[in-house]
Every structure is written in structure tokens, then in C-alpha cells.
């Protein structure tokens, strides 16, 4: 993990704890090829930004990578509970 190289023990511990909390959603999302492909591309782009000392680009890439992915999460909800019909009853 790239963040493990930062030397900030508190930050490393916080990220590890948060990663444990979202493990279920992340592992389910990994079942979808487009999610895995995006994660792979994100990691490669972050490494390139690190190698090029492009801090602002690295921050933007990391933020984008960590944003929730509503598509896989909606798939989890739909798989477990079915699609909700939110139209008002007539």
C-alpha cells in the first residue's frame, strides 16, 4: 500500500481501520471487471504521478479513486432487496 510509506503511524492506522469497514463493498465491487479495470488504471496513474513528483495530480487521482462508486453499491442493494419502485402510489 502506497500510504504505508508516508511514515505517519496515525494516518496508516486510520486508513487500515476504514479499509476494514468497507471491505464487504470493495470485495463485491471487485467482482465487476469494469471496477477492477478502473482500480488498476487508478493505481498505475498514481504511481506515475508519484514518480514524476506531481503532487496535485496525485491528490486528484487519489480523491477520485477513493470516491464511492454508486454503481456497484446500487448493484448490492438491488441484488439483496430488489429494485425499489419510488413512484407514488396512484
PDB file of N, CA, C and O in Angstrom, chain B, residues numbered from 101:
ATOM      1  N   UNK B 101       0.831  -1.177   0.000  1.00  0.00           N
ATOM      2  CA  UNK B 101       0.000   0.000   0.000  1.00  0.00           C
ATOM      3  C   UNK B 101       0.881   1.248   0.000  1.00  0.00           C
ATOM      4  O   UNK B 101       1.817   1.366   0.790  1.00  0.00           O
ATOM      5  N   UNK B 102       0.566   2.155  -0.884  1.00  0.00           N
ATOM      6  CA  UNK B 102       1.368   3.370  -1.010  1.00  0.00           C
ATOM      7  C   UNK B 102       1.342   4.210   0.256  1.00  0.00           C
ATOM      8  O   UNK B 102       2.363   4.775   0.647  1.00  0.00           O
ATOM      9  N   UNK B 103       0.185   4.296   0.897  1.00  0.00           N
ATOM     10  CA  UNK B 103       0.076   5.150   2.079  1.00  0.00           C
ATOM     11  C   UNK B 103       0.962   4.652   3.221  1.00  0.00           C
ATOM     12  O   UNK B 103       1.321   5.428   4.106  1.00  0.00           O
ATOM     13  N   UNK B 104       1.316   3.365   3.209  1.00  0.00           N
ATOM     14  CA  UNK B 104       2.174   2.813   4.244  1.00  0.00           C
ATOM     15  C   UNK B 104       3.578   3.397   4.242  1.00  0.00           C
ATOM     16  O   UNK B 104       4.318   3.245   5.214  1.00  0.00           O
ATOM     17  N   UNK B 105       3.941   4.057   3.165  1.00  0.00           N
ATOM     18  CA  UNK B 105       5.270   4.656   3.052  1.00  0.00           C
ATOM     19  C   UNK B 105       5.319   6.088   3.575  1.00  0.00           C
ATOM     20  O   UNK B 105       6.376   6.719   3.554  1.00  0.00           O
ATOM     21  N   UNK B 106       4.180   6.608   4.044  1.00  0.00           N
ATOM     22  CA  UNK B 106       4.134   8.020   4.435  1.00  0.00           C
ATOM     23  C   UNK B 106       4.848   8.300   5.754  1.00  0.00           C
ATOM     24  O   UNK B 106       5.262   9.433   5.999  1.00  0.00           O
ATOM     25  N   UNK B 107       5.000   7.281   6.612  1.00  0.00           N
ATOM     26  CA  UNK B 107       5.675   7.490   7.888  1.00  0.00           C
ATOM     27  C   UNK B 107       4.781   8.051   8.984  1.00  0.00           C
ATOM     28  O   UNK B 107       5.254   8.286  10.095  1.00  0.00           O
ATOM     29  N   UNK B 108       3.508   8.268   8.701  1.00  0.00           N
ATOM     30  CA  UNK B 108       2.565   8.799   9.677  1.00  0.00           C
ATOM     31  C   UNK B 108       1.753   7.634  10.240  1.00  0.00           C
ATOM     32  O   UNK B 108       0.800   7.174   9.612  1.00  0.00           O
ATOM     33  N   UNK B 109       2.137   7.157  11.431  1.00  0.00           N
ATOM     34  CA  UNK B 109       1.511   5.973  12.028  1.00  0.00           C
ATOM     35  C   UNK B 109       0.011   6.171  12.249  1.00  0.00           C
ATOM     36  O   UNK B 109      -0.768   5.236  12.059  1.00  0.00           O
ATOM     37  N   UNK B 110      -0.396   7.356  12.643  1.00  0.00           N
ATOM     38  CA  UNK B 110      -1.824   7.638  12.878  1.00  0.00           C
ATOM     39  C   UNK B 110      -2.613   7.544  11.576  1.00  0.00           C
ATOM     40  O   UNK B 110      -3.694   6.956  11.544  1.00  0.00           O
ATOM     41  N   UNK B 111      -2.082   8.116  10.515  1.00  0.00           N
ATOM     42  CA  UNK B 111      -2.748   8.060   9.217  1.00  0.00           C
ATOM     43  C   UNK B 111      -2.836   6.621   8.721  1.00  0.00           C
ATOM     44  O   UNK B 111      -3.877   6.194   8.222  1.00  0.00           O
ATOM     45  N   UNK B 112      -1.749   5.882   8.857  1.00  0.00           N
ATOM     46  CA  UNK B 112      -1.738   4.478   8.416  1.00  0.00           C
ATOM     47  C   UNK B 112      -2.793   3.676   9.175  1.00  0.00           C
ATOM     48  O   UNK B 112      -3.538   2.902   8.574  1.00  0.00           O
ATOM     49  N   UNK B 113      -2.856   3.862  10.492  1.00  0.00           N
ATOM     50  CA  UNK B 113      -3.845   3.142  11.300  1.00  0.00           C
ATOM     51  C   UNK B 113      -5.274   3.521  10.905  1.00  0.00           C
ATOM     52  O   UNK B 113      -6.143   2.654  10.819  1.00  0.00           O
ATOM     53  N   UNK B 114      -5.516   4.797  10.668  1.00  0.00           N
ATOM     54  CA  UNK B 114      -6.854   5.269  10.285  1.00  0.00           C
ATOM     55  C   UNK B 114      -7.279   4.674   8.949  1.00  0.00           C
ATOM     56  O   UNK B 114      -8.410   4.207   8.809  1.00  0.00           O
ATOM     57  N   UNK B 115      -6.396   4.687   7.982  1.00  0.00           N
ATOM     58  CA  UNK B 115      -6.718   4.128   6.671  1.00  0.00           C
ATOM     59  C   UNK B 115      -6.980   2.637   6.786  1.00  0.00           C
ATOM     60  O   UNK B 115      -7.915   2.125   6.171  1.00  0.00           O
ATOM     61  N   UNK B 116      -6.170   1.933   7.566  1.00  0.00           N
ATOM     62  CA  UNK B 116      -6.381   0.495   7.762  1.00  0.00           C
ATOM     63  C   UNK B 116      -7.746   0.211   8.395  1.00  0.00           C
ATOM     64  O   UNK B 116      -8.443  -0.714   7.978  1.00  0.00           O
ATOM     65  N   UNK B 117      -8.124   0.998   9.393  1.00  0.00           N
ATOM     66  CA  UNK B 117      -9.428   0.806  10.043  1.00  0.00           C
ATOM     67  C   UNK B 117     -10.582   1.068   9.076  1.00  0.00           C
ATOM     68  O   UNK B 117     -11.554   0.315   9.040  1.00  0.00           O
ATOM     69  N   UNK B 118     -10.467   2.130   8.302  1.00  0.00           N
ATOM     70  CA  UNK B 118     -11.520   2.445   7.331  1.00  0.00           C
ATOM     71  C   UNK B 118     -11.599   1.379   6.244  1.00  0.00           C
ATOM     72  O   UNK B 118     -12.690   1.035   5.790  1.00  0.00           O
ATOM     73  N   UNK B 119     -10.455   0.860   5.828  1.00  0.00           N
ATOM     74  CA  UNK B 119     -10.450  -0.195   4.812  1.00  0.00           C
ATOM     75  C   UNK B 119     -11.187  -1.433   5.318  1.00  0.00           C
ATOM     76  O   UNK B 119     -11.891  -2.092   4.552  1.00  0.00           O
ATOM     77  N   UNK B 120     -11.029  -1.749   6.597  1.00  0.00           N
ATOM     78  CA  UNK B 120     -11.747  -2.896   7.174  1.00  0.00           C
ATOM     79  C   UNK B 120     -13.254  -2.670   7.151  1.00  0.00           C
ATOM     80  O   UNK B 120     -14.022  -3.601   6.914  1.00  0.00           O
ATOM     81  N   UNK B 121     -13.675  -1.433   7.399  1.00  0.00           N
ATOM     82  CA  UNK B 121     -15.103  -1.125   7.444  1.00  0.00           C
ATOM     83  C   UNK B 121     -15.780  -1.253   6.077  1.00  0.00           C
ATOM     84  O   UNK B 121     -16.960  -1.597   6.007  1.00  0.00           O
ATOM     85  N   UNK B 122     -15.063  -0.986   5.009  1.00  0.00           N
ATOM     86  CA  UNK B 122     -15.665  -1.029   3.669  1.00  0.00           C
ATOM     87  C   UNK B 122     -15.288  -2.295   2.903  1.00  0.00           C
ATOM     88  O   UNK B 122     -15.543  -2.390   1.702  1.00  0.00           O
ATOM     89  N   UNK B 123     -14.693  -3.251   3.577  1.00  0.00           N
ATOM     90  CA  UNK B 123     -14.208  -4.457   2.918  1.00  0.00           C
ATOM     91  C   UNK B 123     -15.301  -5.171   2.122  1.00  0.00           C
ATOM     92  O   UNK B 123     -15.060  -5.587   0.989  1.00  0.00           O
ATOM     93  N   UNK B 124     -16.482  -5.318   2.690  1.00  0.00           N
ATOM     94  CA  UNK B 124     -17.564  -6.039   2.021  1.00  0.00           C
ATOM     95  C   UNK B 124     -17.950  -5.412   0.695  1.00  0.00           C
ATOM     96  O   UNK B 124     -18.090  -6.108  -0.310  1.00  0.00           O
ATOM     97  N   UNK B 125     -18.118  -4.121   0.691  1.00  0.00           N
ATOM     98  CA  UNK B 125     -18.498  -3.419  -0.539  1.00  0.00           C
ATOM     99  C   UNK B 125     -17.359  -3.492  -1.556  1.00  0.00           C
ATOM    100  O   UNK B 125     -17.601  -3.707  -2.744  1.00  0.00           O
ATOM    101  N   UNK B 126     -16.126  -3.316  -1.097  1.00  0.00           N
ATOM    102  CA  UNK B 126     -14.987  -3.366  -2.016  1.00  0.00           C
ATOM    103  C   UNK B 126     -14.833  -4.745  -2.627  1.00  0.00           C
ATOM    104  O   UNK B 126     -14.546  -4.863  -3.819  1.00  0.00           O
ATOM    105  N   UNK B 127     -15.017  -5.786  -1.837  1.00  0.00           N
ATOM    106  CA  UNK B 127     -14.849  -7.126  -2.396  1.00  0.00           C
ATOM    107  C   UNK B 127     -15.970  -7.453  -3.374  1.00  0.00           C
ATOM    108  O   UNK B 127     -15.734  -8.123  -4.379  1.00  0.00           O
ATOM    109  N   UNK B 128     -17.187  -6.989  -3.093  1.00  0.00           N
ATOM    110  CA  UNK B 128     -18.298  -7.221  -4.020  1.00  0.00           C
ATOM    111  C   UNK B 128     -18.068  -6.448  -5.320  1.00  0.00           C
ATOM    112  O   UNK B 128     -18.287  -6.970  -6.413  1.00  0.00           O
ATOM    113  N   UNK B 129     -17.624  -5.200  -5.186  1.00  0.00           N
ATOM    114  CA  UNK B 129     -17.370  -4.382  -6.375  1.00  0.00           C
ATOM    115  C   UNK B 129     -16.268  -4.992  -7.233  1.00  0.00           C
ATOM    116  O   UNK B 129     -16.254  -4.804  -8.449  1.00  0.00           O
ATOM    117  N   UNK B 130     -15.347  -5.718  -6.611  1.00  0.00           N
ATOM    118  CA  UNK B 130     -14.252  -6.339  -7.356  1.00  0.00           C
ATOM    119  C   UNK B 130     -14.721  -7.458  -8.273  1.00  0.00           C
ATOM    120  O   UNK B 130     -13.968  -7.921  -9.130  1.00  0.00           O
ATOM    121  N   UNK B 131     -15.953  -7.888  -8.096  1.00  0.00           N
ATOM    122  CA  UNK B 131     -16.495  -8.946  -8.959  1.00  0.00           C
ATOM    123  C   UNK B 131     -16.839  -8.412 -10.346  1.00  0.00           C
ATOM    124  O   UNK B 131     -17.124  -9.194 -11.253  1.00  0.00           O
ATOM    125  N   UNK B 132     -16.817  -7.109 -10.521  1.00  0.00           N
ATOM    126  CA  UNK B 132     -17.188  -6.496 -11.795  1.00  0.00           C
ATOM    127  C   UNK B 132     -15.930  -6.047 -12.534  1.00  0.00           C
ATOM    128  O   UNK B 132     -15.170  -5.229 -12.016  1.00  0.00           O
ATOM    129  N   UNK B 133     -15.706  -6.567 -13.729  1.00  0.00           N
ATOM    130  CA  UNK B 133     -14.477  -6.256 -14.481  1.00  0.00           C
ATOM    131  C   UNK B 133     -14.217  -4.762 -14.636  1.00  0.00           C
ATOM    132  O   UNK B 133     -13.066  -4.329 -14.579  1.00  0.00           O
ATOM    133  N   UNK B 134     -15.273  -3.964 -14.831  1.00  0.00           N
ATOM    134  CA  UNK B 134     -15.037  -2.529 -15.024  1.00  0.00           C
ATOM    135  C   UNK B 134     -14.505  -1.875 -13.755  1.00  0.00           C
ATOM    136  O   UNK B 134     -13.734  -0.918 -13.832  1.00  0.00           O
ATOM    137  N   UNK B 135     -14.904  -2.376 -12.591  1.00  0.00           N
ATOM    138  CA  UNK B 135     -14.387  -1.841 -11.327  1.00  0.00           C
ATOM    139  C   UNK B 135     -12.920  -2.203 -11.143  1.00  0.00           C
ATOM    140  O   UNK B 135     -12.112  -1.372 -10.727  1.00  0.00           O
ATOM    141  N   UNK B 136     -12.587  -3.435 -11.454  1.00  0.00           N
ATOM    142  CA  UNK B 136     -11.189  -3.860 -11.339  1.00  0.00           C
ATOM    143  C   UNK B 136     -10.303  -3.105 -12.318  1.00  0.00           C
ATOM    144  O   UNK B 136      -9.183  -2.722 -11.980  1.00  0.00           O
ATOM    145  N   UNK B 137     -10.798  -2.892 -13.520  1.00  0.00           N
ATOM    146  CA  UNK B 137     -10.021  -2.175 -14.528  1.00  0.00           C
ATOM    147  C   UNK B 137      -9.789  -0.731 -14.098  1.00  0.00           C
ATOM    148  O   UNK B 137      -8.691  -0.197 -14.252  1.00  0.00           O
ATOM    149  N   UNK B 138     -10.831  -0.107 -13.559  1.00  0.00           N
ATOM    150  CA  UNK B 138     -10.677   1.275 -13.099  1.00  0.00           C
ATOM    151  C   UNK B 138      -9.664   1.348 -11.959  1.00  0.00           C
ATOM    152  O   UNK B 138      -8.820   2.244 -11.946  1.00  0.00           O
ATOM    153  N   UNK B 139      -9.734   0.421 -11.003  1.00  0.00           N
ATOM    154  CA  UNK B 139      -8.800   0.420  -9.873  1.00  0.00           C
ATOM    155  C   UNK B 139      -7.362   0.221 -10.364  1.00  0.00           C
ATOM    156  O   UNK B 139      -6.438   0.875  -9.882  1.00  0.00           O
ATOM    157  N   UNK B 140      -7.187  -0.679 -11.318  1.00  0.00           N
ATOM    158  CA  UNK B 140      -5.856  -0.918 -11.870  1.00  0.00           C
ATOM    159  C   UNK B 140      -5.307   0.343 -12.534  1.00  0.00           C
ATOM    160  O   UNK B 140      -4.158   0.723 -12.306  1.00  0.00           O
ATOM    161  N   UNK B 141      -6.130   0.984 -13.350  1.00  0.00           N
ATOM    162  CA  UNK B 141      -5.700   2.221 -14.023  1.00  0.00           C
ATOM    163  C   UNK B 141      -5.391   3.323 -13.007  1.00  0.00           C
ATOM    164  O   UNK B 141      -4.408   4.051 -13.146  1.00  0.00           O
ATOM    165  N   UNK B 142      -6.253   3.433 -11.973  1.00  0.00           N
ATOM    166  CA  UNK B 142      -6.027   4.444 -10.935  1.00  0.00           C
ATOM    167  C   UNK B 142      -4.671   4.237 -10.268  1.00  0.00           C
ATOM    168  O   UNK B 142      -3.911   5.188 -10.085  1.00  0.00           O
ATOM    169  N   UNK B 143      -4.369   2.990  -9.906  1.00  0.00           N
ATOM    170  CA  UNK B 143      -3.108   2.708  -9.224  1.00  0.00           C
ATOM    171  C   UNK B 143      -1.907   3.022 -10.121  1.00  0.00           C
ATOM    172  O   UNK B 143      -0.923   3.604  -9.665  1.00  0.00           O
ATOM    173  N   UNK B 144      -1.990   2.642 -11.379  1.00  0.00           N
ATOM    174  CA  UNK B 144      -0.890   2.951 -12.304  1.00  0.00           C
ATOM    175  C   UNK B 144      -0.707   4.461 -12.462  1.00  0.00           C
ATOM    176  O   UNK B 144       0.420   4.954 -12.488  1.00  0.00           O
ATOM    177  N   UNK B 145      -1.817   5.188 -12.568  1.00  0.00           N
ATOM    178  CA  UNK B 145      -1.730   6.646 -12.702  1.00  0.00           C
ATOM    179  C   UNK B 145      -1.154   7.285 -11.439  1.00  0.00           C
ATOM    180  O   UNK B 145      -0.391   8.246 -11.529  1.00  0.00           O
ATOM    181  N   UNK B 146      -1.510   6.765 -10.264  1.00  0.00           N
ATOM    182  CA  UNK B 146      -0.964   7.305  -9.021  1.00  0.00           C
ATOM    183  C   UNK B 146       0.540   7.058  -8.929  1.00  0.00           C
ATOM    184  O   UNK B 146       1.287   7.931  -8.485  1.00  0.00           O
ATOM    185  N   UNK B 147       0.981   5.884  -9.342  1.00  0.00           N
ATOM    186  CA  UNK B 147       2.415   5.579  -9.315  1.00  0.00           C
ATOM    187  C   UNK B 147       3.171   6.505 -10.274  1.00  0.00           C
ATOM    188  O   UNK B 147       4.251   6.994  -9.939  1.00  0.00           O
ATOM    189  N   UNK B 148       2.610   6.748 -11.461  1.00  0.00           N
ATOM    190  CA  UNK B 148       3.248   7.661 -12.415  1.00  0.00           C
ATOM    191  C   UNK B 148       3.352   9.076 -11.837  1.00  0.00           C
ATOM    192  O   UNK B 148       4.371   9.747 -11.998  1.00  0.00           O
ATOM    193  N   UNK B 149       2.282   9.520 -11.159  1.00  0.00           N
ATOM    194  CA  UNK B 149       2.301  10.854 -10.543  1.00  0.00           C
ATOM    195  C   UNK B 149       3.347  10.922  -9.432  1.00  0.00           C
ATOM    196  O   UNK B 149       4.041  11.929  -9.287  1.00  0.00           O
ATOM    197  N   UNK B 150       3.458   9.847  -8.647  1.00  0.00           N
ATOM    198  CA  UNK B 150       4.494   9.799  -7.601  1.00  0.00           C
ATOM    199  C   UNK B 150       5.888   9.872  -8.200  1.00  0.00           C
ATOM    200  O   UNK B 150       6.733  10.640  -7.739  1.00  0.00           O
ATOM    201  N   UNK B 151       6.122   9.079  -9.218  1.00  0.00           N
ATOM    202  CA  UNK B 151       7.451   9.054  -9.858  1.00  0.00           C
ATOM    203  C   UNK B 151       7.805  10.405 -10.468  1.00  0.00           C
ATOM    204  O   UNK B 151       8.972  10.795 -10.505  1.00  0.00           O
ATOM    205  N   UNK B 152       6.789  11.109 -10.943  1.00  0.00           N
ATOM    206  CA  UNK B 152       7.020  12.414 -11.558  1.00  0.00           C
ATOM    207  C   UNK B 152       6.932  13.577 -10.590  1.00  0.00           C
ATOM    208  O   UNK B 152       7.012  14.736 -10.997  1.00  0.00           O
ATOM    209  N   UNK B 153       6.767  13.273  -9.300  1.00  0.00           N
ATOM    210  CA  UNK B 153       6.662  14.311  -8.253  1.00  0.00           C
ATOM    211  C   UNK B 153       5.549  15.308  -8.556  1.00  0.00           C
ATOM    212  O   UNK B 153       5.688  16.505  -8.304  1.00  0.00           O
ATOM    213  N   UNK B 154       4.448  14.803  -9.099  1.00  0.00           N
ATOM    214  CA  UNK B 154       3.298  15.652  -9.426  1.00  0.00           C
ATOM    215  C   UNK B 154       2.252  15.537  -8.309  1.00  0.00           C
ATOM    216  O   UNK B 154       1.291  14.775  -8.414  1.00  0.00           O
ATOM    217  N   UNK B 155       2.464  16.313  -7.241  1.00  0.00           N
ATOM    218  CA  UNK B 155       1.649  16.229  -6.036  1.00  0.00           C
ATOM    219  C   UNK B 155       0.173  16.516  -6.298  1.00  0.00           C
ATOM    220  O   UNK B 155      -0.689  15.747  -5.872  1.00  0.00           O
ATOM    221  N   UNK B 156      -0.126  17.599  -6.985  1.00  0.00           N
ATOM    222  CA  UNK B 156      -1.521  17.966  -7.236  1.00  0.00           C
ATOM    223  C   UNK B 156      -2.252  16.885  -8.024  1.00  0.00           C
ATOM    224  O   UNK B 156      -3.406  16.562  -7.740  1.00  0.00           O
ATOM    225  N   UNK B 157      -1.564  16.333  -9.017  1.00  0.00           N
ATOM    226  CA  UNK B 157      -2.158  15.253  -9.808  1.00  0.00           C
ATOM    227  C   UNK B 157      -2.399  14.019  -8.928  1.00  0.00           C
ATOM    228  O   UNK B 157      -3.440  13.371  -9.030  1.00  0.00           O
ATOM    229  N   UNK B 158      -1.435  13.705  -8.070  1.00  0.00           N
ATOM    230  CA  UNK B 158      -1.590  12.560  -7.165  1.00  0.00           C
ATOM    231  C   UNK B 158      -2.784  12.752  -6.234  1.00  0.00           C
ATOM    232  O   UNK B 158      -3.553  11.818  -6.008  1.00  0.00           O
ATOM    233  N   UNK B 159      -2.941  13.952  -5.696  1.00  0.00           N
ATOM    234  CA  UNK B 159      -4.083  14.226  -4.811  1.00  0.00           C
ATOM    235  C   UNK B 159      -5.404  14.061  -5.556  1.00  0.00           C
ATOM    236  O   UNK B 159      -6.341  13.454  -5.038  1.00  0.00           O
ATOM    237  N   UNK B 160      -5.478  14.598  -6.764  1.00  0.00           N
ATOM    238  CA  UNK B 160      -6.717  14.481  -7.548  1.00  0.00           C
ATOM    239  C   UNK B 160      -7.016  13.023  -7.879  1.00  0.00           C
ATOM    240  O   UNK B 160      -8.160  12.582  -7.774  1.00  0.00           O
ATOM    241  N   UNK B 161      -5.993  12.278  -8.276  1.00  0.00           N
ATOM    242  CA  UNK B 161      -6.189  10.858  -8.602  1.00  0.00           C
ATOM    243  C   UNK B 161      -6.628  10.060  -7.376  1.00  0.00           C
ATOM    244  O   UNK B 161      -7.510   9.205  -7.464  1.00  0.00           O
ATOM    245  N   UNK B 162      -6.009  10.347  -6.238  1.00  0.00           N
ATOM    246  CA  UNK B 162      -6.353   9.628  -5.010  1.00  0.00           C
ATOM    247  C   UNK B 162      -7.778   9.929  -4.595  1.00  0.00           C
ATOM    248  O   UNK B 162      -8.519   9.024  -4.213  1.00  0.00           O
ATOM    249  N   UNK B 163      -8.168  11.189  -4.664  1.00  0.00           N
ATOM    250  CA  UNK B 163      -9.556  11.555  -4.315  1.00  0.00           C
ATOM    251  C   UNK B 163     -10.553  10.844  -5.235  1.00  0.00           C
ATOM    252  O   UNK B 163     -11.562  10.308  -4.775  1.00  0.00           O
ATOM    253  N   UNK B 164     -10.260  10.844  -6.529  1.00  0.00           N
ATOM    254  CA  UNK B 164     -11.149  10.166  -7.476  1.00  0.00           C
ATOM    255  C   UNK B 164     -11.216   8.674  -7.182  1.00  0.00           C
ATOM    256  O   UNK B 164     -12.286   8.067  -7.241  1.00  0.00           O
ATOM    257  N   UNK B 165     -10.073   8.092  -6.866  1.00  0.00           N
ATOM    258  CA  UNK B 165     -10.012   6.654  -6.590  1.00  0.00           C
ATOM    259  C   UNK B 165     -10.808   6.286  -5.341  1.00  0.00           C
ATOM    260  O   UNK B 165     -11.427   5.223  -5.284  1.00  0.00           O
ATOM    261  N   UNK B 166     -10.792   7.151  -4.359  1.00  0.00           N
ATOM    262  CA  UNK B 166     -11.458   6.845  -3.091  1.00  0.00           C
ATOM    263  C   UNK B 166     -12.936   7.231  -3.067  1.00  0.00           C
ATOM    264  O   UNK B 166     -13.652   6.879  -2.129  1.00  0.00           O
ATOM    265  N   UNK B 167     -13.391   7.946  -4.081  1.00  0.00           N
ATOM    266  CA  UNK B 167     -14.814   8.312  -4.123  1.00  0.00           C
ATOM    267  C   UNK B 167     -15.672   7.054  -4.158  1.00  0.00           C
ATOM    268  O   UNK B 167     -15.313   6.062  -4.794  1.00  0.00           O
ATOM    269  N   UNK B 168     -16.805   7.104  -3.470  1.00  0.00           N
ATOM    270  CA  UNK B 168     -17.699   5.941  -3.540  1.00  0.00           C
ATOM    271  C   UNK B 168     -18.127   5.688  -4.974  1.00  0.00           C
ATOM    272  O   UNK B 168     -18.300   6.623  -5.755  1.00  0.00           O
ATOM    273  N   UNK B 169     -18.293   4.448  -5.306  1.00  0.00           N
ATOM    274  CA  UNK B 169     -18.722   4.064  -6.640  1.00  0.00           C
ATOM    275  C   UNK B 169     -20.190   3.648  -6.546  1.00  0.00           C
ATOM    276  O   UNK B 169     -20.492   2.511  -6.184  1.00  0.00           O
ATOM    277  N   UNK B 170     -21.091   4.557  -6.868  1.00  0.00           N
ATOM    278  CA  UNK B 170     -22.511   4.253  -6.675  1.00  0.00           C
ATOM    279  C   UNK B 170     -23.015   3.076  -7.489  1.00  0.00           C
ATOM    280  O   UNK B 170     -23.960   2.404  -7.075  1.00  0.00           O
ATOM    281  N   UNK B 171     -22.413   2.815  -8.628  1.00  0.00           N
ATOM    282  CA  UNK B 171     -22.916   1.725  -9.463  1.00  0.00           C
ATOM    283  C   UNK B 171     -22.803   0.359  -8.778  1.00  0.00           C
ATOM    284  O   UNK B 171     -23.803  -0.353  -8.684  1.00  0.00           O
ATOM    285  N   UNK B 172     -21.609  -0.031  -8.292  1.00  0.00           N
ATOM    286  CA  UNK B 172     -21.556  -1.316  -7.595  1.00  0.00           C
ATOM    287  C   UNK B 172     -22.395  -1.338  -6.331  1.00  0.00           C
ATOM    288  O   UNK B 172     -22.985  -2.368  -6.005  1.00  0.00           O
ATOM    289  N   UNK B 173     -22.462  -0.221  -5.607  1.00  0.00           N
ATOM    290  CA  UNK B 173     -23.261  -0.188  -4.384  1.00  0.00           C
ATOM    291  C   UNK B 173     -24.731  -0.385  -4.722  1.00  0.00           C
ATOM    292  O   UNK B 173     -25.436  -1.091  -4.001  1.00  0.00           O
ATOM    293  N   UNK B 174     -25.210   0.229  -5.809  1.00  0.00           N
ATOM    294  CA  UNK B 174     -26.607   0.029  -6.198  1.00  0.00           C
ATOM    295  C   UNK B 174     -26.841  -1.409  -6.620  1.00  0.00           C
ATOM    296  O   UNK B 174     -27.934  -1.942  -6.428  1.00  0.00           O
ATOM    297  N   UNK B 175     -25.818  -2.049  -7.198  1.00  0.00           N
ATOM    298  CA  UNK B 175     -25.953  -3.463  -7.557  1.00  0.00           C
ATOM    299  C   UNK B 175     -26.120  -4.320  -6.308  1.00  0.00           C
ATOM    300  O   UNK B 175     -26.903  -5.271  -6.303  1.00  0.00           O
ATOM    301  N   UNK B 176     -25.385  -3.985  -5.249  1.00  0.00           N
ATOM    302  CA  UNK B 176     -25.507  -4.728  -3.994  1.00  0.00           C
ATOM    303  C   UNK B 176     -26.921  -4.589  -3.458  1.00  0.00           C
ATOM    304  O   UNK B 176     -27.552  -5.575  -3.079  1.00  0.00           O
ATOM    305  N   UNK B 177     -27.413  -3.359  -3.430  1.00  0.00           N
ATOM    306  CA  UNK B 177     -28.752  -3.112  -2.917  1.00  0.00           C
ATOM    307  C   UNK B 177     -29.795  -3.841  -3.746  1.00  0.00           C
ATOM    308  O   UNK B 177     -30.685  -4.492  -3.199  1.00  0.00           O
ATOM    309  N   UNK B 178     -29.689  -3.733  -5.060  1.00  0.00           N
ATOM    310  CA  UNK B 178     -30.662  -4.384  -5.936  1.00  0.00           C
ATOM    311  C   UNK B 178     -30.594  -5.899  -5.806  1.00  0.00           C
ATOM    312  O   UNK B 178     -31.623  -6.575  -5.841  1.00  0.00           O
ATOM    313  N   UNK B 179     -29.388  -6.434  -5.656  1.00  0.00           N
ATOM    314  CA  UNK B 179     -29.246  -7.886  -5.528  1.00  0.00           C
ATOM    315  C   UNK B 179     -29.859  -8.377  -4.231  1.00  0.00           C
ATOM    316  O   UNK B 179     -30.449  -9.456  -4.192  1.00  0.00           O
ATOM    317  N   UNK B 180     -29.724  -7.595  -3.167  1.00  0.00           N
ATOM    318  CA  UNK B 180     -30.228  -8.029  -1.863  1.00  0.00           C
ATOM    319  C   UNK B 180     -31.694  -7.743  -1.638  1.00  0.00           C
ATOM    320  O   UNK B 180     -32.388  -8.519  -0.981  1.00  0.00           O
ATOM    321  N   UNK B 181     -32.179  -6.623  -2.183  1.00  0.00           N
ATOM    322  CA  UNK B 181     -33.524  -6.186  -1.869  1.00  0.00           C
ATOM    323  C   UNK B 181     -34.407  -5.973  -3.090  1.00  0.00           C
ATOM    324  O   UNK B 181     -35.602  -5.717  -2.941  1.00  0.00           O
ATOM    325  N   UNK B 182     -33.861  -6.071  -4.270  1.00  0.00           N
ATOM    326  CA  UNK B 182     -34.620  -5.793  -5.470  1.00  0.00           C
ATOM    327  C   UNK B 182     -34.706  -4.299  -5.708  1.00  0.00           C
ATOM    328  O   UNK B 182     -34.427  -3.503  -4.811  1.00  0.00           O
ATOM    329  N   UNK B 183     -35.086  -3.924  -6.897  1.00  0.00           N
ATOM    330  CA  UNK B 183     -35.215  -2.510  -7.214  1.00  0.00           C
ATOM    331  C   UNK B 183     -36.453  -1.947  -6.543  1.00  0.00           C
ATOM    332  O   UNK B 183     -37.515  -2.570  -6.532  1.00  0.00           O
ATOM    333  N   UNK B 184     -36.294  -0.763  -5.988  1.00  0.00           N
ATOM    334  CA  UNK B 184     -37.418  -0.109  -5.328  1.00  0.00           C
ATOM    335  C   UNK B 184     -38.199   0.704  -6.347  1.00  0.00           C
ATOM    336  O   UNK B 184     -37.612   1.392  -7.182  1.00  0.00           O
ATOM    337  N   UNK B 185     -39.505   0.627  -6.281  1.00  0.00           N
ATOM    338  CA  UNK B 185     -40.351   1.464  -7.110  1.00  0.00           C
ATOM    339  C   UNK B 185     -40.685   2.698  -6.296  1.00  0.00           C
ATOM    340  O   UNK B 185     -41.505   2.648  -5.379  1.00  0.00           O
ATOM    341  N   UNK B 186     -40.042   3.810  -6.638  1.00  0.00           N
ATOM    342  CA  UNK B 186     -40.212   5.035  -5.851  1.00  0.00           C
ATOM    343  C   UNK B 186     -41.326   5.919  -6.372  1.00  0.00           C
ATOM    344  O   UNK B 186     -41.541   7.010  -5.843  1.00  0.00           O
ATOM    345  N   UNK B 187     -42.037   5.482  -7.390  1.00  0.00           N
ATOM    346  CA  UNK B 187     -43.143   6.282  -7.919  1.00  0.00           C
ATOM    347  C   UNK B 187     -44.273   6.271  -6.894  1.00  0.00           C
ATOM    348  O   UNK B 187     -44.523   5.245  -6.261  1.00  0.00           O
ATOM    349  N   UNK B 188     -44.953   7.397  -6.727  1.00  0.00           N
ATOM    350  CA  UNK B 188     -46.058   7.455  -5.765  1.00  0.00           C
ATOM    351  C   UNK B 188     -47.193   6.540  -6.195  1.00  0.00           C
ATOM    352  O   UNK B 188     -47.479   6.384  -7.382  1.00  0.00           O
ATOM    353  N   UNK B 189     -47.825   5.947  -5.209  1.00  0.00           N
ATOM    354  CA  UNK B 189     -48.986   5.063  -5.489  1.00  0.00           C
ATOM    355  C   UNK B 189     -50.137   5.898  -6.019  1.00  0.00           C
ATOM    356  O   UNK B 189     -50.356   7.028  -5.584  1.00  0.00           O
ATOM    357  N   UNK B 190     -50.874   5.324  -6.969  1.00  0.00           N
ATOM    358  CA  UNK B 190     -51.996   6.081  -7.540  1.00  0.00           C
ATOM    359  C   UNK B 190     -53.297   5.441  -7.174  1.00  0.00           C
ATOM    360  O   UNK B 190     -54.357   5.933  -7.562  1.00  0.00           O
TER     361      UNK B 190
END
